[in-house]
Amino acid sequence: MLSLMMSQVIADDKEALADAVYGAKLNEKFSLHEPTYFVFGDDDLKLQFSMRYRLSKSYNFYFAFTQLMFWSIYEDSKPFREVNYRPEVFYRFINKENKVLRSIDVGYFHHSNGKDSDATRSLDQVFLRTSLITNYRNQLLGSTVKLQKIFNEDSTNKDITNHLGIWELTAFYSGLVSIDGKNVGIRLRTFAGSKVYDLDKGGYEVGLVYNLESSDLNPMLYFQRYEGYGETLLDYNKRRTEYRLGFMLAY
C-alpha cells in the first residue's frame, strides 16, 4: 500500500519513488506495507506494525502481515484489550508508464482477533486495490481505492459488512509547509457501510505527521483521530470517537 519513510518522500526521481512505494525492486525481499506507529489515547495505547515480503524474484507476488493492538497501559495488569491479525497475499501489477496510476493489487486476506467463544471475530476478504501517486513540485499526492468482498464471517460478526462495506479509500499528502520548513504529512482513510454512500455506518481515520528532522531521533510526531465503527473487530458495531497522539515509525 502507501508505505515509505517520510524522509524518503521528497525525491527528484519519480520512478525511484514509485519503486520505493510499490515494491518494484527485485532485490528487496522485505519492505513496509501499512503505516507503523504507536499513539496514546485516553484509555489505551494503539500500536500497529506492518510489513510485506516478496515471494518471487521474477513476479510481484507478496505476502504481507499487519498487526493492530490496543494495550490498556493505564490498568494495573496492563492487558492487551484487543489484538487484530491480518495476513494477506496479493499480486501487484506495476504500471511505470502511467504518471498517476502506479499499481493494481489483486489479493486475499484473513482478519481475526485470535479469540474464541463469544469474543471471537473473523472474516475473509478478496480485494482489488488501485494506487495512484504523483509528485508535483516536491509535493507528494496519492490515494488508494480498494473494492472488497467480505465472506466467511464468524457467527459472532455476521453483520460486519453493514459497517465495513464494499469499498475503502485512503488518500495522503506529504510536502514542505511553512512550519519551520519541516516535512508534514496528512493521511485520510474512510469507508462506508453496506450501502455505497452510507458513511454514517462506516468510519474514517485522519492522521497528521510532523517530521521532527532530528539528527538523533527517527520517529515522527503523529496525531490520529478515529470516528465511526470498525476500529477493532471486537467492537466493530460500536461507534467510537478517539483522539490519540504519539509517533509514526513508517508511513
N, C-alpha and C positions, 0 to 999 in steps of 0.2 A: 504494500500500500504506500501511502505518502510518508516515507520514513528516511530521515537523514539528520546528521548533526547540524545544528543551526550555524555553526562556524563554517560549514561547507556550502551553505545555501547560496551565498553571493559568489557566483562563478562566471568567468568570461566565456568558457567553452560550454555551450548549451548541450552538446552531445555528451560531454563528460558528466554534466549534471544529470542528464537523463539516465545515464548508466548507473550513477550513484543511487538514484531514487528507485529505479525499476529493475535493478539487479541484472543487467545485461553483460557484466564482466564475467568471462568464463572462469577466471582464476579465483573468484570469490565464492567460497563454499558457504560461509556464514555471513549474514547481513541483517540489518534491522528490518522490522516489519511494522507493527503498530507502535505508537509512541510509548516510551518507557519513562515512568515518573513516580513520585510519591508526594501526596498532598495531604495536609492536615485539615480535618473538619471539626465540627463541634463535638462529635461523639466517636470519631474513629480516625484512622489513618488509611487512606486509599492508596494502594500500590498497584502498578501494572508493569509487567515485564513481557517483552515480545521479541521473537527472533524468527528467522527463516533460514532454511538450509537448501542449497541447490543440489538436487538429486542426480543430475546428469551433467556431464561436461559438454554434451552436444545439443541438449534441448533445455528450454526454460521451464523445467518441471521442478516444483518446490514442495517441501514440507515446512509448515510454519506452526508455531505454538505461542499462544498468548495466555497469560495467567493474570487474573484480576482478583485482588484481595482486599477485604475490608477488615482491618485489625482494630479491635476495641482496646486501644492502648491506655485509655483512661480508667479502665476497670482494674481491680486488684490482680486478677489472674491473667489479664491481657490476652483473652482468647481471640481467635480469628472468627468473627461472626459469620463471614461468608467468603468462600473461595470459589471462583469460577474458572473452569479449564476449557480451552478451545484449541484443540489440534485441528489442522486443516491441510489439505493437499490441493494444489491448483497448477494449471498450466498457464504460462504467461506468453501472450503474443506481443512481441515488441514491434513498434512502428516508429522507426527512426526517420522516415521520410516526411511524416506529418509533423508540423511545428507545434501542434496543440495536442492532438490525440496521441499519446505516447504508448499506451499498452491496454490490452484487454485480457482479463483473467477469467478462466472457467474453472470452477472448483467445487469442493465439498468440505464442510466442517461439522464437527460434533461439538455441542455446547452442553456442559454439565457442571453441577456444583458438587459432585462427588459424594452426596449424602444418600441415605436410604430412608425407607419408611415414608412417613408423611412429609418429610423435609426434602425428599428427592425432587430434583428438577433437571430435565434434559430435553434436548431436541437435536434433530439433524437438519442440515440445510444444504441445498445446492445453490450456486450463485453465478451470476455474470457480472463482472466488475470492470468498468472502464475508467481509465485515469487520464486526466488532461493536465498539462502543465505548460507554462510559458514564462519566459524571463524577459521582462521589459525594463530597460534602464536600471538594471540591478534590483528590480523588484520582482520577487518570485510569486506567481499566482498559480493556483492549481485546484483541482477538485477531483473527487472520485464519486461515481454514481454506481450503486450496486443494486441489481434486481435479484430478488431472492425467493426461494420456495422452501418453506418450512414443512417438515414432515416427521413422522415417528416421534411425536411429542410424548412425554411421560404422562401417565394418568393424572398426576397432580398439577399439570400445567397444560391441559388440553386446549385452553382458550388463549394461549400465549400469543397466537397470531393476531388477536384483537389489539395487541399493543406493539408488537414488533413489525407487523405488516409485511409488505412485499417489496419495499424499497428503502434505501438508506443513502443519504447524501453527505459527503464530507468536503468541505472547502477550506483552503488555507491561504494565508498571505504571509510573506516574510520580506523584510527590507529595512533599509536605514530610514529612521524617522528622527524628528527634531527633539529627541530626548537624550541629550548628551551625545548625539550622533551614534547611539547604540543600535544594535540589531533587535527588532521587535517582530514577533510572530503572532498571528491570530489564527485559531483553528476552530471551525464550527462543524459539529456533527448533528444531524437531525434525521428523524424517521417518523413515519405516520403509523396509525393503527391499521386495522384490516381494510378500511376504505382508503383509497389512494390519497385523498385530501384530508383525512381525519387526524390532524396534528394534535388535537386535544387528547386523543388516546395514545399518542406516541410520546416522543420526548426530544430534547435537544441538549447538547453539551457544548459550551463555548469555553475556550481556553485562551489565555493571553500569556505569551512567553517573552521574557525580557532577558536578553543575553548580557550578563554582567561583564563579559570580556575581561575577566580577571586572569592575571598571569599564573595564578596558583589555584584557581577554582574552576572545574569543568562544568558542573551542573548550572542550569539556567533557572531563574526565578519563574515560577509558574502559578497562575491563578486560574481556577476552574469553577464554573457554575453549571450545575446539572438541574434540569427541570423536566418533570414528567415521569413516565413509567419505564420499567425495564432496566434500571441501573444495575440491579442484581437479579439473578434468577430466582432466589428465594422469595423476594418481594416484588416480582415482576408486575403484579397487578395493584401495587400501591403507589400512589403518586408521591414523589419526593421533590423537595427543593433544597439543594445543598450548595454551600459555598465553601471552597477549600483553597488553601494556599500552601505551596511547597516548592519542589524543584523538579524540573524536567531534565532527564538524563539524555534522552534521544528523541527527536521529533519525527 
